[in-house]
């Protein structure tokens, strides 16, 4: 059986499309864990409708703690052999669970199945695929996997099937210390306990991008810095053991993006000079080098920003960034 965990918080306006797509699944053996994370709208009532309709739906209610707290709560109450995830904003094509389950049944030695997603943002539709396909051994060497599968772009938990036994054996859960790249952090720690991974370039998950999503919101300096340090630690769980150019490149790219977010957070209104310098001083040198190597610099502004930060010309960086930020906020 598959446990499909769906964290829900004030998702009433979009929830029926999500849950209808679960009802339409061609694979029958699942439980849908509807984790209501303290919603104050009609989400719980909508969930009750589906629980009454289909005994495979279960409503779990808890005090508000955020999406990842809800996922951890779902993991505690799951009864399936396998775990899948669905966000309440998104929806599934009918063969989503069937496709993942068939691969696990065909290759029982696999500890994880990875598929692609269809990313929908307004009128823009784009498919993001693993790129590499087939069975990959992670032990004793993970080079082929990290060379072929774009883990840093598929770091989310949905469009994957996990083994609950591995999650419980190694007491894995989503971190409550960070606000960004939580899924990638969890995935990297889970992968450390996998022997075989199966990747397939199919997409049955419809990922809906909203303007106020976590990935587009810059948080506080401390939150962004904490996220960088947590993800760096999880990547180093791999790179400290394996000297793989492909692994190093994917690690560098994902950490570079978080360094950039730390810089942006440091120039938000209300952040002073002292806090900004403290943040810059705590960013490890290897992350600074990743930032310089992987962040695009196709405009003069981006080239200056990258150059000044890497060479620690912070006063000049202040002049550039504060001018641009004031201009941006004035235009809003």
N, C-alpha and C positions, 0 to 999 in steps of 0.2 A: 504493500500500500504506500501511497505518496501522501505526505503531509504538505499541503499548500498553505503557507503562512502569509496572511494579508494584513499588514498594519493599517489601521484606519483612524484618522483624526479629522473631524469636520469635513468629510468628503461627500456629504449628502448629494451635492449637485452632480457628481460624476460617478457615484458608487454603483448605480444600477447597471450601467454599461459594463463595468468591471465584473460584477457578480453574475450578470447574464452570460458573460463569456466563459465563466467557470461552469455554469450549468450546461453549456453547449459542448463541453469537452467530450471527445470520443472515447477517451480512456476512463473507465468507470470506477476503478479502485482508488479513491482518494478521499481524504478528509480536508475540508476547507476551514482553516482556523481563522476566524474573523476577530482580530485583536483590536477591540475598541479602546483606544488610548485616551480615555477621558473626553470624548467628543461632547460638545455642547449644542450641536445641531441635531438633525433628525437621523444621523448615521446609525445609531443603535436601533431605531425603529425599522429602518430599511433592512438591517441585518436580521432582525427578528422575522421579517417576512420570508427571507430565504431559508432560515432555520426551520420555519414551519413548513416550507415547500419541500425541502430535501434534507433527510437525516444526515447526509454527509457534511452539511454545514454546521459548524459549532461557533457560538459566540462566546468570546472570552473578554471580560471587561476589567480594566485596571485604571488607576489614577494616571494622569498625564505624565509621561516621562520622555516622550520623543519616539521617533520611528524605530530607532535601534533598540531602545528599551522594550518596545512592543515586539520586535523580532525575537529578542531573548526570551520574553514571556511566552511567545509561541513555541519556541524550542523546548521550553520546560514542559509544555502540555502536549507535545507531538507524540503520536503513536505509530507513525509510518516508518517504514524501513528507509525511505528516501525523503529528502527535504527539497522543496522548491519554494520560490518567493514570487509574490505579485504585489505591486504597489497599487493602492486604491485609485490612483489617477489613470492607470494603464488598463489594457485589456489584452486578452489572449485570442489567437486564432484557434479553431476547434481541435487541431491536432497537436497543440503544445505539449500536453502531458503525455500523449501517446508517443510522440517522437522521442522524448527524453527517456521514457520507460522502455521503449523498444531497444534503445541503444544499451541501456543497463542490462537488459535481459540477454541481449546478444553477446555482450562482453562483460560477464559477471566479475571479471578481474578488475574492472575500472572502478576507481574511487570517486571520480568526478566526470560529469558530462558537461561540455561547454558548447552552446549554440550562439547564433547571432541574434541581433535585435533589429527592428525597424524603428528608426528615430523619427518622430513626427513633431515638427515645430511650425505651427501655422500651416502654410501651404507647402512647406519644405519637407520632403520625405527622403530619408537616406537609410540605407542598410549598412550596419556595422557587423562584420563577420570575423570569426577567429582567424581567417586567412589560411593558416595551416590546418590540414585535415588528417584524421586518422588517430591511431593509438600512439601515445607517447609515454615512454618510461621516464620517470623522474629519478629513479635510483638505479645505479649509483651516479649517473650523470644526467642533468636536466637540459643539456645544451640544445638538443633537437627541439624540445618543447619551447624554450624561450626564444629560439631562433625563428620558429615558425608561427607561434601563436601570439597575437598582439595583446598580451595580458593587461598592459597599462590602459588600453582603450576599452577592454571588456572587463574592467575591474568590479563591475556591479554584481550583485548577488542573483538577480533574476536572469533568466535564460540559461540557468545551470541546474544540475541535479546533484545534491550532496548526499553522502551517507550519514544518517543520524548517529550510527554507532561510532564513527570516527569523531564526530563533534562531541559526543558525550565522553568517549574514552579520554580525549585530550582536553576536556573541559573548555572548549572553545566558545566564545561569545563575542558579540559586537562591543567594541570599546565605547565607554561612556565618557572618555577623556577628550575626544576630538569631535569636530563637527563636519569635517570634509574627508573624503577618501576612506570612510569607515568600511565600506564594502571591500575596497582593494586591500586594506589592512587585514580584514577577516580572511579574504581569499588567499593572501600570501601565507598567512599562518596555517590555514587549512591545507594548502598545497605541500607544506613541509611534512605532512603525514601521509601523503598520497604516494602510491607506487605507480599507478597507471592512470592516465587521463585520456579521455576521448574527446576530440574536437570535430565539429561538423558545421559546414557553411550553409545552414538553413536558418530561417527566421520565422518563428511563430509568435514572437512577443512584440507587442505594439507599445513602444515607450513614448509617452506624451510629455513634451517639454513645456513647462510653464515659466513665465517671466520671473517669478519669485522663487524658483527652485533653489535648493541648497548650493548647487554648483555655480549659480550666477550671483549669489550673495556673498559679499566680503564681510567676514565677521571681525571680532575684536582681535587686537594684536596677540593677546595671550592664547586665544583659541586657534588662530591660524598657525602660530608657532608650535603649539602643542600638537596639532595635526601633522606638521612637518616632521617633528621629532619622532612621533609614533610610527609614521609610515617609513621613515628612514630606518628605524629599528627593525621593522618587519622585513624590509628589503634586505637588510644586512644579515638577517637570518639565512638568506640564500647566498648573497655575494661573499660573505666571509668564508663560506665553505667551497664555493665554486668560482673559479676564475674564467668566466665565460663572457666574451665580448658582447653577445646578444643580451645576456642578462644585465650587464653593466649599462648598455644603451637604454633598455627599457626602464631600469631603475633611475637612470639619470634624467630621462624625459619626465617621468612622473614627479620626481622630487623638484625639478626645475619649475614646474608649474606651481608647486606649493610655495617655493621661495618667492615667486612673483606675487602670489597672494599675500605673503607676509609684508612685502614692500608696499603693496597697495593699502593694506590695513594700517601701516605705519604713517601713511599720509592722509588718512581720513580726518575730517574735522574733529577737533577735540583731542587729538593725539599730540602730545608735546615732544619737544626736542629730546628730552631725557629718555622718555619711553621708547622713542624711535631708535635712538642709539643703543639702548639696552637690547632691543629686538635684533638689530643688525649684528651686535656682538655675539649673540647666542646662536646665530645661524652657522653651522659647522662649515669649515673651509671646503670640504668635499661637495657640499650642497651648493656653495657659491660657484664652484667650478662647473657643476652640473648645469646651473643656471646660465652661465656664460656660454657653455657648449651647445645647449639645446633650445634656448629661447630665440624665436625668430626676431630678426632685426631688419625688416624690409623697408622701414621708414627711418628718416633722420631722427625723429623723436625716440623710437624704440632703440636705435643704435646708441644714442647718447645715454639713455636710461641704463641700458645693459652695461655699457662701457664704464660709466661713472660708478655704478654700484660695484662692479667687479674690481675696479682699481681703488675702491674705498675713497673716492672723492665726494664725501658726503655733503659738504657745504654746497658744492656745485649741483649735486643731485637735489638738494633741498630747493635751490633756486628754481630748477627746472620743474620739479614735481609740484611744488606749492603753487607756482604760477598756473600750471596746467589744471590742477585740481580746482583752484578758485575760478578759473575760466569755465570749467565743466559745470560746477555747482551754480554759477551765476546764470548759465544758459538753461538750467532746468526750470 
